[in-house]
Amino acid sequence: MKQQVVEVLKGVVDLPIDNMTQLLETPPTREQGDVAFPCFQLAKVYRQAPPKIAEDIVSKLDATHLEKNGIKEVVQAGPYVNFFFDRQAYTAKVINTRIDQQLEEVKVGKDKSIVVEYSAPNIAKHFKLYHIRSTMIGQALANVYGALGYQVERINHVGDWGTQFGKLIAAYVKWGNEEKVKADPITELVALYVKFHEEAENDSSLEDEGRAWFKKLEDGDEQAVRLWKWFGEESLKEFNKIYDLLGVEFDHVLGESFYSNKMDDVLAELKEKDLLEESEGALVVSLDEQNIPPCIIQKRDGTSIYATRDIAAALYRGKKFNPEKMLYVVDQRQALHFQQVFSVVEKMGYEFGQSCEHLPFGIMKIEGEVGSTRKGKGVLLDEVLNAAIDKAKYIVEEKNPSLENKDEVAEAIGVGAIVFNDLKHHRTHEIDFKWDEAFNFEGKTGPYVQYTHARMRSLLRRAGSDTFESTPHAVYQSDLAWDIIFAIEQYPQVLVETTKKNDPSQVAKYLLDICQLFNRYYANERFFVEDEAEQQAKLTLAYKAAEILEHGLSMLTIKAPHQI
């Protein structure tokens, strides 16, 4: 709709098309129109009051041009120009357009690539509940960018390098038991890591031992490398079980260690470009011009730091994928780190440093507290997912005991409840995970969307068909039906807005809106009536809405069972 409004405005409004598109609004009520153009920004250009500008615009619009673009009426409302679309003509277009055809019109990523880094757990540590934020925000964004035509490179930048692994190796050498590690690898490794820090509080020499073991690892010491590889293999097995449950996929699982043989080149290039300075024995890149602290490249003991590895990763990705953007879905506490890394890449002369973007997200608390691996705290994600699945099994059994694939449906609902509970919040908001809220299967939740979708599919099964097509009908002229059609038409733009803001909550909130609109319609209308054309029209509306819900849930990596 907005594209068609811009089409009729561009001949009479002295603004670039992109500016006009961004200004267009959806009026608060349908009585005020379908699309509104505010004239406030034109006041300086035309040196007139916005209401007078709106009046002039309406007088200049050509009736034939309006009709050609499906617009039935245009009215001035104070400083706004409000557009009313021809419902019958517009409905005909919407109900006969498939989702893939809708999206084809907004393939903004055609012939472009994008890198999305997300999840990035540390090996030898449990996958905690708060890890779901980066994992599912990143996966959802990768899905949406892919739907808009981008070649998406999904990267899991696993934390498998750094001084902490020297500490873990030191702990294992001192107190480790091979049989215990084999029996329950991550639990035992976490226990060793926690013990190391507890002991180090009374014996500071342990910190030196940890740093020494990491230096050995960087130098290729046989024992250090063997233990490190073992820890990593066992960790990835556990991570993959959770990724399979969540439906998360990656194109590249490249740990920090992947860049260990590339860091010398980074160091050499920084020296060659005269960007390195010595500071208290360490090598740094000054970022005074950015008014931020210097970026440490090499510590005084000669070991690298994770900033060095992130610089190497950025150079590798920029050269290999030539992306339009490189997105880093990492919590907001790393904002300064990424500001330093991207600034160094730019100082090295790489233009793609400007395409690097940190997507911060609010931290997740659990009943008001933030977990810490050092102290052994934090709720495990697999425990939460399994608890949600068990809860869903009970509900499914109660509602539909004869359902054939109950376990599969319960898994979809339970996992969907946890994922939607996270993604419905704006990316930057802090989340306080509360058990009761997460398992509340009513209201603004994933199960509510899944149940609404299943209700739509139930109507179609009762009618004896999986798909429906309809010609324009008086049914679509009602305000309730028009609201649904209007919302369906907005779906591609919702995905575009999601990428502009890099915020999957745009999709989640849209799906909730569709559900609320349809449930209101369902409560006020009989779908199975004597008039066959009327019934067909109503079922077509249910079919179109169901397709949108299923596609939208897939963007959030949530399944949409057809029966619950």
CORNOR-V195570 format. One record per backbone hydrogen bond with DSSP energy under -1.0 kcal/mol. NH is the residue of the N-H (numbers start at 0). CO is the residue of the C=O. E is the energy in kcal/mol with one decimal. If there is no record, write none. Layout:
# CORNOR-V195570
nh=NH co=CO e=E
nh=NH co=CO e=E
This chain:
# CORNOR-V195570
nh=4 co=0 e=-2.2
nh=5 co=1 e=-2.5
nh=6 co=2 e=-1.9
nh=7 co=3 e=-1.5
nh=8 co=4 e=-1.7
nh=9 co=5 e=-2.4
nh=11 co=8 e=-2.2
nh=12 co=8 e=-2.0
nh=14 co=12 e=-1.8
nh=19 co=15 e=-2.2
nh=20 co=16 e=-2.5
nh=21 co=17 e=-2.1
nh=22 co=18 e=-1.5
nh=23 co=19 e=-1.4
nh=24 co=35 e=-2.7
nh=31 co=28 e=-1.3
nh=32 co=29 e=-1.6
nh=33 co=82 e=-3.0
nh=34 co=82 e=-1.5
nh=35 co=24 e=-2.9
nh=36 co=80 e=-2.5
nh=38 co=78 e=-2.1
nh=42 co=39 e=-1.4
nh=45 co=41 e=-2.9
nh=46 co=42 e=-1.5
nh=52 co=48 e=-2.0
nh=53 co=49 e=-2.6
nh=54 co=50 e=-2.1
nh=55 co=51 e=-2.2
nh=56 co=52 e=-2.4
nh=57 co=53 e=-2.1
nh=58 co=54 e=-1.8
nh=59 co=55 e=-1.2
nh=65 co=61 e=-2.2
nh=66 co=62 e=-2.5
nh=67 co=63 e=-2.4
nh=68 co=64 e=-1.2
nh=69 co=66 e=-1.8
nh=70 co=65 e=-2.7
nh=71 co=83 e=-2.1
nh=72 co=83 e=-1.9
nh=74 co=81 e=-2.4
nh=76 co=79 e=-2.7
nh=79 co=76 e=-1.6
nh=80 co=36 e=-2.0
nh=81 co=74 e=-3.1
nh=82 co=34 e=-3.2
nh=83 co=72 e=-3.1
nh=85 co=69 e=-3.0
nh=89 co=85 e=-2.9
nh=90 co=86 e=-2.7
nh=91 co=87 e=-1.8
nh=92 co=88 e=-1.2
nh=93 co=89 e=-2.2
nh=94 co=90 e=-2.8
nh=96 co=93 e=-1.4
nh=101 co=97 e=-2.3
nh=102 co=98 e=-2.8
nh=103 co=99 e=-1.5
nh=105 co=102 e=-1.7
nh=107 co=105 e=-3.0
nh=108 co=147 e=-2.7
nh=109 co=106 e=-1.5
nh=111 co=108 e=-2.2
nh=113 co=150 e=-2.4
nh=114 co=324 e=-2.3
nh=115 co=152 e=-2.6
nh=116 co=326 e=-2.9
nh=117 co=154 e=-2.2
nh=119 co=117 e=-1.7
nh=122 co=158 e=-2.3
nh=128 co=378 e=-3.0
nh=130 co=127 e=-1.4
nh=131 co=128 e=-2.1
nh=132 co=129 e=-1.1
nh=134 co=130 e=-1.8
nh=135 co=131 e=-2.8
nh=136 co=132 e=-2.3
nh=137 co=133 e=-2.2
nh=138 co=134 e=-2.0
nh=139 co=135 e=-2.3
nh=140 co=136 e=-2.4
nh=141 co=137 e=-2.5
nh=142 co=138 e=-2.3
nh=143 co=139 e=-2.4
nh=144 co=140 e=-2.8
nh=145 co=141 e=-2.1
nh=146 co=142 e=-2.1
nh=147 co=143 e=-1.4
nh=148 co=145 e=-1.7
nh=149 co=144 e=-2.1
nh=150 co=111 e=-2.8
nh=152 co=113 e=-2.9
nh=154 co=115 e=-2.9
nh=155 co=251 e=-2.8
nh=157 co=155 e=-1.6
nh=158 co=120 e=-2.6
nh=159 co=157 e=-1.3
nh=164 co=161 e=-1.8
nh=166 co=162 e=-2.0
nh=167 co=163 e=-1.9
nh=168 co=164 e=-2.2
nh=169 co=165 e=-2.4
nh=170 co=166 e=-2.4
nh=171 co=167 e=-2.5
nh=172 co=168 e=-2.7
nh=173 co=169 e=-1.9
nh=174 co=170 e=-3.2
nh=175 co=171 e=-2.0
nh=180 co=176 e=-2.2
nh=181 co=177 e=-2.4
nh=182 co=178 e=-2.0
nh=183 co=179 e=-1.9
nh=187 co=183 e=-2.2
nh=188 co=184 e=-2.5
nh=189 co=185 e=-2.8
nh=190 co=186 e=-1.9
nh=191 co=187 e=-2.0
nh=192 co=188 e=-2.3
nh=193 co=189 e=-2.7
nh=194 co=190 e=-2.3
nh=195 co=191 e=-2.3
nh=196 co=192 e=-1.6
nh=197 co=193 e=-2.0
nh=198 co=194 e=-2.9
nh=199 co=195 e=-2.4
nh=201 co=198 e=-1.4
nh=202 co=198 e=-1.4
nh=205 co=202 e=-1.7
nh=208 co=204 e=-1.9
nh=209 co=205 e=-2.5
nh=210 co=206 e=-2.2
nh=211 co=207 e=-2.3
nh=212 co=208 e=-2.4
nh=213 co=209 e=-1.9
nh=214 co=210 e=-2.0
nh=215 co=211 e=-2.1
nh=216 co=212 e=-2.2
nh=217 co=213 e=-2.6
nh=218 co=214 e=-1.8
nh=219 co=216 e=-1.2
nh=220 co=215 e=-2.8
nh=224 co=220 e=-2.6
nh=225 co=221 e=-2.3
nh=226 co=222 e=-2.3
nh=227 co=223 e=-2.3
nh=228 co=224 e=-2.5
nh=229 co=225 e=-1.9
nh=230 co=226 e=-2.6
nh=231 co=227 e=-2.1
nh=232 co=228 e=-2.6
nh=233 co=229 e=-2.1
nh=234 co=230 e=-1.8
nh=235 co=231 e=-2.5
nh=236 co=232 e=-1.5
nh=237 co=233 e=-1.3
nh=238 co=234 e=-2.6
nh=239 co=235 e=-2.5
nh=240 co=236 e=-1.1
nh=241 co=237 e=-1.3
nh=242 co=238 e=-2.6
nh=243 co=239 e=-2.4
nh=244 co=240 e=-1.6
nh=245 co=241 e=-2.2
nh=246 co=242 e=-1.4
nh=247 co=242 e=-2.3
nh=250 co=153 e=-1.8
nh=251 co=153 e=-2.2
nh=253 co=155 e=-1.2
nh=255 co=157 e=-2.2
nh=257 co=254 e=-1.6
nh=258 co=255 e=-1.6
nh=259 co=256 e=-1.9
nh=261 co=258 e=-1.6
nh=265 co=261 e=-1.5
nh=266 co=262 e=-2.6
nh=267 co=263 e=-2.7
nh=268 co=264 e=-2.5
nh=269 co=265 e=-2.5
nh=270 co=266 e=-2.1
nh=271 co=267 e=-2.7
nh=272 co=268 e=-2.1
nh=273 co=270 e=-1.7
nh=274 co=269 e=-2.9
nh=276 co=283 e=-2.7
nh=278 co=281 e=-3.1
nh=281 co=278 e=-2.0
nh=282 co=297 e=-2.5
nh=283 co=276 e=-3.2
nh=284 co=294 e=-2.2
nh=289 co=286 e=-1.4
nh=290 co=287 e=-1.4
nh=291 co=286 e=-1.6
nh=294 co=284 e=-2.3
nh=296 co=282 e=-3.1
nh=297 co=282 e=-1.8
nh=298 co=302 e=-2.5
nh=301 co=298 e=-2.3
nh=307 co=304 e=-1.1
nh=308 co=304 e=-1.4
nh=309 co=305 e=-2.2
nh=310 co=306 e=-2.2
nh=311 co=307 e=-2.2
nh=312 co=308 e=-2.3
nh=313 co=309 e=-2.3
nh=314 co=310 e=-2.3
nh=315 co=311 e=-2.3
nh=316 co=312 e=-2.7
nh=317 co=313 e=-2.6
nh=318 co=314 e=-2.0
nh=319 co=315 e=-2.3
nh=320 co=316 e=-2.6
nh=323 co=112 e=-3.2
nh=325 co=354 e=-2.3
nh=326 co=114 e=-3.3
nh=327 co=356 e=-2.5
nh=328 co=116 e=-2.7
nh=329 co=327 e=-1.4
nh=331 co=360 e=-2.0
nh=333 co=330 e=-2.1
nh=334 co=331 e=-1.6
nh=337 co=333 e=-2.2
nh=338 co=334 e=-2.0
nh=339 co=335 e=-2.4
nh=340 co=336 e=-2.5
nh=341 co=337 e=-2.7
nh=342 co=338 e=-1.6
nh=343 co=339 e=-2.2
nh=344 co=340 e=-2.2
nh=345 co=341 e=-2.1
nh=346 co=342 e=-2.4
nh=347 co=343 e=-1.7
nh=348 co=345 e=-1.9
nh=349 co=344 e=-1.7
nh=352 co=349 e=-1.6
nh=353 co=350 e=-2.1
nh=356 co=325 e=-3.1
nh=358 co=327 e=-3.1
nh=361 co=426 e=-1.8
nh=364 co=430 e=-3.6
nh=365 co=368 e=-3.4
nh=366 co=432 e=-2.5
nh=368 co=365 e=-1.3
nh=375 co=372 e=-1.2
nh=376 co=371 e=-2.5
nh=380 co=126 e=-2.3
nh=383 co=379 e=-1.6
nh=384 co=380 e=-2.7
nh=385 co=381 e=-2.3
nh=386 co=382 e=-2.0
nh=387 co=383 e=-2.2
nh=388 co=384 e=-2.3
nh=389 co=385 e=-2.3
nh=390 co=386 e=-2.1
nh=391 co=387 e=-2.3
nh=392 co=388 e=-2.4
nh=393 co=389 e=-1.8
nh=394 co=390 e=-1.8
nh=395 co=391 e=-3.0
nh=396 co=392 e=-2.5
nh=397 co=393 e=-1.7
nh=398 co=394 e=-2.5
nh=399 co=395 e=-3.3
nh=402 co=399 e=-1.9
nh=408 co=404 e=-2.3
nh=409 co=405 e=-2.9
nh=410 co=406 e=-2.1
nh=411 co=407 e=-2.0
nh=412 co=408 e=-2.4
nh=413 co=409 e=-3.0
nh=414 co=410 e=-2.5
nh=415 co=411 e=-1.8
nh=416 co=412 e=-2.2
nh=417 co=413 e=-1.4
nh=418 co=414 e=-2.5
nh=419 co=415 e=-2.7
nh=420 co=416 e=-1.7
nh=421 co=417 e=-1.0
nh=422 co=418 e=-2.6
nh=423 co=419 e=-2.1
nh=424 co=421 e=-1.2
nh=428 co=425 e=-2.0
nh=430 co=362 e=-2.3
nh=432 co=364 e=-3.4
nh=437 co=433 e=-2.5
nh=438 co=434 e=-1.8
nh=439 co=436 e=-1.3
nh=444 co=442 e=-2.1
nh=448 co=444 e=-1.4
nh=449 co=445 e=-2.6
nh=450 co=446 e=-3.1
nh=451 co=447 e=-1.9
nh=452 co=448 e=-2.3
nh=453 co=449 e=-2.4
nh=454 co=450 e=-2.1
nh=455 co=451 e=-1.9
nh=456 co=452 e=-2.3
nh=457 co=453 e=-2.1
nh=458 co=454 e=-1.7
nh=459 co=455 e=-1.6
nh=460 co=456 e=-2.4
nh=461 co=457 e=-2.5
nh=462 co=458 e=-1.5
nh=463 co=460 e=-1.1
nh=464 co=459 e=-2.3
nh=475 co=472 e=-1.7
nh=476 co=473 e=-1.9
nh=477 co=474 e=-1.1
nh=481 co=477 e=-2.8
nh=482 co=478 e=-2.3
nh=483 co=479 e=-1.3
nh=484 co=480 e=-2.5
nh=485 co=481 e=-3.1
nh=486 co=482 e=-2.1
nh=487 co=483 e=-2.6
nh=488 co=484 e=-2.2
nh=490 co=487 e=-1.3
nh=493 co=489 e=-1.8
nh=494 co=490 e=-1.8
nh=495 co=491 e=-2.1
nh=496 co=492 e=-2.7
nh=497 co=493 e=-2.0
nh=498 co=494 e=-1.7
nh=499 co=495 e=-2.0
nh=500 co=496 e=-2.3
nh=501 co=497 e=-1.1
nh=502 co=497 e=-1.6
nh=505 co=502 e=-1.7
nh=506 co=503 e=-1.0
nh=507 co=503 e=-1.7
nh=508 co=504 e=-2.7
nh=509 co=505 e=-1.5
nh=510 co=506 e=-2.4
nh=511 co=507 e=-1.9
nh=512 co=508 e=-2.0
nh=513 co=509 e=-2.3
nh=514 co=510 e=-2.3
nh=515 co=511 e=-2.4
nh=516 co=512 e=-2.4
nh=517 co=513 e=-2.7
nh=518 co=514 e=-2.8
nh=519 co=515 e=-1.7
nh=520 co=516 e=-2.1
nh=521 co=517 e=-3.3
nh=522 co=518 e=-1.8
nh=524 co=520 e=-1.2
nh=534 co=530 e=-2.4
nh=535 co=531 e=-2.6
nh=536 co=532 e=-2.1
nh=537 co=533 e=-2.2
nh=538 co=534 e=-2.6
nh=539 co=535 e=-2.1
nh=540 co=536 e=-1.7
nh=541 co=537 e=-1.9
nh=542 co=538 e=-2.6
nh=543 co=539 e=-2.8
nh=544 co=540 e=-2.2
nh=545 co=541 e=-2.4
nh=546 co=542 e=-2.3
nh=547 co=543 e=-1.9
nh=548 co=544 e=-2.4
nh=549 co=545 e=-2.7
nh=550 co=546 e=-2.3
nh=551 co=547 e=-3.0
nh=552 co=548 e=-2.7
nh=553 co=549 e=-1.8
nh=554 co=550 e=-1.4
nh=556 co=553 e=-1.2
nh=557 co=552 e=-2.6
